[in-house]
Amino acid sequence: MENPMDTQDEHCCTDDGARKSHHSDKMKSNLISRLNRIEGQIRGIKGLIEKDTYCDDVLNQIAAAQSALNSVGRLLLEGHMKSCVIERIQSGEHEVIDELLITVNKLMK
């Protein structure tokens, strides 16, 4: 089974220096598929609330959606570190470490 984090085709900057991620088609498809499932989970949670579903059941579904979203975040973070962060450090842009730490702190809240 191939790793969905294959980052060989990813780069963080365009020729004009603009910051932009370039995920492989496989990675982008994986992320979009995961986000589509999460979107469905959120709609399902909304439906549970509309139907006055028992709170504990709704909270369990919220936890599942949060876990799925955290998983997407971890995949993006891993790809970012293996491509953009390494590229920027190699080009002397060491401030990327502070940027990464701020982002990781936001993800961990």
C-alpha positions as CSV (number, residue, x, y, z in Angstrom):
1,M,0.0,0.0,0.0
2,E,1.4,3.4,-1.0
3,N,1.8,6.1,1.6
4,P,-0.8,8.9,1.1
5,M,1.9,11.3,2.4
6,D,4.1,10.8,-0.6
7,T,5.5,14.4,-0.9
8,Q,7.8,14.0,-3.9
9,D,5.7,16.5,-6.0
10,E,5.2,19.0,-3.2
11,H,6.9,22.4,-3.0
12,C,6.0,25.4,-0.9
13,C,6.9,28.3,-3.2
14,T,6.2,29.2,-6.8
15,D,8.7,30.6,-9.1
16,D,7.6,34.2,-8.2
17,G,8.2,33.4,-4.5
18,A,4.6,33.3,-3.5
19,R,3.8,30.8,-0.7
20,K,1.6,28.1,-2.0
21,S,1.4,24.4,-1.4
22,H,1.6,22.0,-4.3
23,H,0.2,18.7,-3.1
24,S,0.4,15.6,-5.4
25,D,-2.9,14.7,-7.0
26,K,-3.0,11.6,-4.8
27,M,-2.5,13.6,-1.6
28,K,-5.1,16.2,-2.6
29,S,-7.6,13.5,-3.4
30,N,-7.0,11.9,-0.1
31,L,-7.5,15.1,1.8
32,I,-10.6,16.1,-0.1
33,S,-12.1,12.7,0.4
34,R,-11.5,12.9,4.2
35,L,-12.9,16.4,4.3
36,N,-16.0,15.3,2.4
37,R,-16.6,12.6,5.0
38,I,-16.1,15.1,7.8
39,E,-18.6,17.4,6.1
40,G,-21.1,14.6,6.1
41,Q,-20.4,13.9,9.8
42,I,-21.1,17.5,10.6
43,R,-24.4,17.4,8.7
44,G,-25.3,14.2,10.6
45,I,-24.6,15.9,13.9
46,K,-26.8,18.8,12.9
47,G,-29.5,16.3,12.1
48,L,-29.1,14.6,15.5
49,I,-29.6,17.9,17.2
50,E,-32.6,18.7,15.1
51,K,-34.1,15.3,16.1
52,D,-33.4,16.0,19.9
53,T,-31.0,13.0,20.0
54,Y,-29.7,12.1,23.5
55,C,-26.8,14.5,24.3
56,D,-24.2,11.8,25.0
57,D,-24.8,10.3,21.5
58,V,-24.3,13.7,19.9
59,L,-21.2,14.4,21.9
60,N,-19.7,11.0,20.8
61,Q,-20.4,12.0,17.1
62,I,-18.7,15.4,17.7
63,A,-15.7,13.6,19.2
64,A,-15.5,11.4,16.1
65,A,-15.7,14.4,13.8
66,Q,-13.0,16.2,15.8
67,S,-10.7,13.1,15.6
68,A,-11.2,12.9,11.8
69,L,-10.4,16.6,11.4
70,N,-7.3,16.2,13.6
71,S,-6.2,13.4,11.4
72,V,-6.4,15.7,8.3
73,G,-4.4,18.3,10.2
74,R,-1.7,15.7,11.1
75,L,-1.4,14.7,7.4
76,L,-1.1,18.3,6.3
77,L,1.4,19.0,9.1
78,E,3.6,16.0,8.1
79,G,3.6,17.0,4.5
80,H,4.3,20.7,5.4
81,M,7.3,19.6,7.5
82,K,8.7,17.2,4.9
83,S,8.4,19.8,2.1
84,C,7.9,23.4,2.9
85,V,9.7,23.6,6.2
86,I,12.7,21.7,5.0
87,E,12.9,23.8,1.8
88,R,12.7,27.0,3.7
89,I,15.3,26.0,6.2
90,Q,17.7,24.9,3.4
91,S,17.2,28.3,1.8
92,G,18.2,30.0,5.0
93,E,14.6,31.0,6.1
94,H,15.0,29.9,9.7
95,E,12.0,32.0,10.8
96,V,9.9,29.1,9.5
97,I,10.6,27.3,12.8
98,D,8.8,30.0,14.7
99,E,5.9,29.9,12.2
100,L,5.7,26.2,12.6
101,L,5.7,26.4,16.4
102,I,2.8,28.9,16.3
103,T,0.8,26.6,14.0
104,V,1.5,23.5,16.1
105,N,0.3,25.4,19.2
106,K,-2.9,26.3,17.5
107,L,-3.5,22.7,16.4
108,M,-2.9,21.5,20.0
109,K,-5.6,23.8,21.6
